[in-house]
């Protein structure tokens, strides 16, 4: 196995990476087939529109987000979720400060490589 995190990761010990203006991420567990992360957003910050080869599910832990997947945009609140198929454009605008839990399959190798750089 090329990638594998520790078995237990405590949020207060995991580095918060700045990924955009007002957006940080913490990688909270992974192996070659899956990765989970927490993305925290300040009000008004933007998760830019992008796409990747990975399947993704997102859970709104806190806050309110206008989430776009393909040509559809919907407002997601605490407890809501979304599924993003591989190679589908998506992004989010944070309406009220909050956090998203994102799970990717397979692992986001690019995230792990960025940490080494």
C-alpha positions as CSV (number, residue, x, y, z in Angstrom):
1,X,0.0,0.0,0.0
2,X,1.5,3.3,-1.1
3,X,-0.7,5.6,1.1
4,X,-1.8,5.0,4.7
5,X,-2.5,7.4,7.5
6,X,-2.2,6.8,11.2
7,X,-5.2,4.9,12.7
8,X,-6.3,7.7,14.9
9,X,-6.0,11.4,14.0
10,X,-6.9,14.1,16.5
11,X,-8.1,17.3,14.9
12,X,-6.1,19.5,17.3
13,X,-2.9,17.7,16.1
14,X,-3.6,17.7,12.4
15,X,-2.1,20.6,10.4
16,X,-4.6,23.0,8.9
17,X,-3.5,23.8,5.3
18,X,-4.6,27.0,3.7
19,X,-6.1,26.1,0.3
20,X,-7.7,29.4,-0.7
21,X,-8.7,32.8,0.8
22,X,-10.8,31.9,3.9
23,X,-10.6,28.1,3.3
24,X,-8.5,25.6,5.3
25,X,-8.4,21.8,5.1
26,X,-7.4,19.0,7.5
27,X,-6.8,15.5,6.2
28,X,-8.3,13.1,8.7
29,X,-7.6,9.7,7.4
30,X,-6.7,7.9,4.2
31,X,-5.3,4.9,2.4
32,X,-4.9,4.1,-1.3
33,X,-8.7,3.7,-1.8
34,X,-10.2,6.6,0.3
35,X,-9.5,9.9,1.9
36,X,-11.5,12.0,4.3
37,X,-10.9,15.7,5.0
38,X,-12.5,18.6,6.7
39,X,-12.7,22.0,4.9
40,X,-13.5,25.0,7.0
41,X,-14.8,28.1,5.3
42,X,-15.2,31.7,6.4
43,X,-18.4,33.5,5.4
44,X,-18.1,34.6,1.7
45,X,-15.2,32.3,0.9
46,X,-15.3,30.3,-2.3
47,X,-14.4,26.7,-3.1
48,X,-13.6,27.4,-6.8
49,X,-15.2,25.4,-9.6
50,X,-13.1,22.4,-10.5
51,X,-13.2,18.8,-11.4
52,X,-11.2,15.6,-10.6
53,X,-11.3,11.9,-11.4
54,X,-12.4,10.9,-7.9
55,X,-15.9,10.2,-6.6
56,X,-16.7,12.6,-3.8
57,X,-19.3,12.8,-1.1
58,X,-19.7,15.9,1.0
59,X,-21.5,16.4,4.3
60,X,-22.3,19.8,5.7
61,X,-21.0,19.7,9.3
62,X,-21.8,23.4,10.0
63,X,-22.7,26.6,8.1
64,X,-24.7,27.2,4.9
65,X,-23.3,26.7,1.4
66,X,-24.5,27.4,-2.1
67,X,-23.2,24.2,-3.8
68,X,-22.9,23.8,-7.6
69,X,-22.6,20.4,-9.2
70,X,-22.6,20.5,-13.0
71,X,-25.3,22.9,-14.0
72,X,-27.3,22.7,-10.8
73,X,-26.9,24.9,-7.7
74,X,-28.6,24.3,-4.4
75,X,-28.4,25.7,-0.9
76,X,-27.1,23.1,1.6
77,X,-27.5,23.4,5.3
78,X,-26.2,21.5,8.4
79,X,-26.8,17.8,7.9
80,X,-27.2,17.9,4.1
81,X,-25.0,16.0,1.8
82,X,-24.0,15.8,-1.9
83,X,-22.5,13.3,-4.3
84,X,-20.2,14.5,-7.0
85,X,-19.5,11.9,-9.8
86,X,-16.0,11.7,-11.2
87,X,-15.0,14.4,-13.7
88,X,-17.9,16.6,-12.8
89,X,-17.4,20.3,-12.3
90,X,-18.4,21.5,-8.9
91,X,-17.8,24.3,-6.3
92,X,-19.3,26.0,-3.3
93,X,-19.8,29.5,-1.9
94,X,-20.0,29.8,1.8
95,X,-23.1,31.8,2.8
96,X,-22.6,31.3,6.6
97,X,-19.2,30.3,8.0
98,X,-19.0,26.5,8.4
99,X,-17.3,23.3,7.5
100,X,-17.6,20.4,5.0
101,X,-16.5,16.8,5.5
102,X,-15.4,15.5,2.1
103,X,-14.7,11.9,1.3
104,X,-12.9,10.9,-1.9
105,X,-12.3,7.6,-3.6
106,X,-9.7,6.7,-4.6
107,X,-7.2,8.7,-2.4
108,X,-6.5,12.3,-3.5
109,X,-2.8,11.8,-4.2
110,X,-2.5,15.4,-5.2
111,X,-3.4,16.5,-1.6
112,X,-0.8,14.2,-0.1
113,X,1.9,15.3,-2.6
114,X,1.2,19.0,-1.9
115,X,2.0,18.4,1.8
116,X,5.4,17.0,0.9
117,X,6.3,20.0,-1.3
